[in-house]
């Protein structure tokens, strides 16, 4: 009981950005996994010696992807091709 009386509470304030996304990265690896109503999308950047330098994964609702399909394909078509 004495231990509970000595416990202290701490609080940490946390603010999330209201717009934009704070992570930007190069990637040369890409994979998509089907998971029920979601698609899990993996991005990675590997060095020439195949060492993973950076990675990121996100989940997107399949319905959102279908809704944005035309816009996404139009954007990707404007990017052109990347050299190997």
Secondary structure per residue as TSV (DSSP state, phi and psi in degrees):
chain	resnum	aa	ss	phi	psi
A	1	X	-	360.0	-35.3
A	2	X	H	-64.9	-32.9
A	3	X	H	-64.1	-38.9
A	4	X	H	-65.3	-34.6
A	5	X	H	-69.2	-27.1
A	6	X	H	-86.7	-9.1
A	7	X	-	-65.7	140.7
A	8	X	-	-118.8	146.9
A	9	X	-	-102.4	141.3
A	10	X	-	-125.0	147.3
A	11	X	-	-125.9	147.1
A	12	X	-	-124.6	125.2
A	13	X	-	-79.7	143.1
A	14	X	-	-134.8	125.4
A	15	X	-	-120.3	128.8
A	16	X	-	-96.0	147.0
A	17	X	-	-61.2	140.1
A	18	X	S	-80.4	-21.0
A	19	X	S	-156.3	162.9
A	20	X	S	81.0	179.9
A	21	X	-	-138.8	129.3
A	22	X	S	-81.0	-10.8
A	23	X	-	-103.8	127.7
A	24	X	-	-129.5	143.3
A	25	X	-	-158.0	155.6
A	26	X	-	-83.5	151.1
A	27	X	-	-145.2	144.1
A	28	X	S	-130.1	10.1
A	29	X	E	-130.7	143.9
A	30	X	E	-152.8	135.1
A	31	X	E	-149.3	151.5
A	32	X	E	-129.7	132.7
A	33	X	E	-117.8	138.2
A	34	X	E	-88.9	122.4
A	35	X	E	-136.8	89.6
A	36	X	T	53.5	-115.6
A	37	X	T	-85.3	1.4
A	38	X	E	-119.7	161.8
A	39	X	E	-117.6	127.3
A	40	X	E	-94.4	123.6
A	41	X	E	-113.4	125.2
A	42	X	E	-110.5	135.0
A	43	X	E	-123.0	142.8
A	44	X	E	-150.3	153.9
A	45	X	E	-123.4	119.3
A	46	X	E	-115.7	143.0
A	47	X	-	-74.1	175.1
A	48	X	T	-60.9	-28.2
A	49	X	T	-89.1	14.7
A	50	X	-	65.6	31.0
A	51	X	-	-93.0	129.8
A	52	X	E	-72.1	120.3
A	53	X	E	-94.1	-40.0
A	54	X	E	-150.2	151.8
A	55	X	E	-150.6	156.3
A	56	X	E	-154.9	141.1
A	57	X	E	-134.5	145.4
A	58	X	E	-145.1	158.2
A	59	X	E	-113.4	134.7
A	60	X	E	-131.1	135.5
A	61	X	E	-62.9	136.1
A	62	X	H	-57.7	-38.7
A	63	X	H	-63.8	-35.7
A	64	X	H	-66.1	-41.5
A	65	X	H	-63.7	-41.1
A	66	X	H	-64.7	-40.2
A	67	X	H	-63.6	-34.4
A	68	X	T	-99.3	6.0
A	69	X	H	-54.5	-50.0
A	70	X	H	-62.8	-43.9
A	71	X	H	-63.6	-44.0
A	72	X	H	-63.9	-44.5
A	73	X	H	-65.3	-37.4
A	74	X	H	-62.4	-45.2
A	75	X	H	-61.9	-47.5
A	76	X	H	-63.7	-34.8
A	77	X	H	-65.0	-31.1
A	78	X	H	-76.4	-19.9
A	79	X	H	-72.1	-28.9
A	80	X	-	80.1	-158.6
A	81	X	-	-107.3	153.9
A	82	X	-	-102.9	143.0
A	83	X	-	-67.6	149.7
A	84	X	-	-72.3	360.0
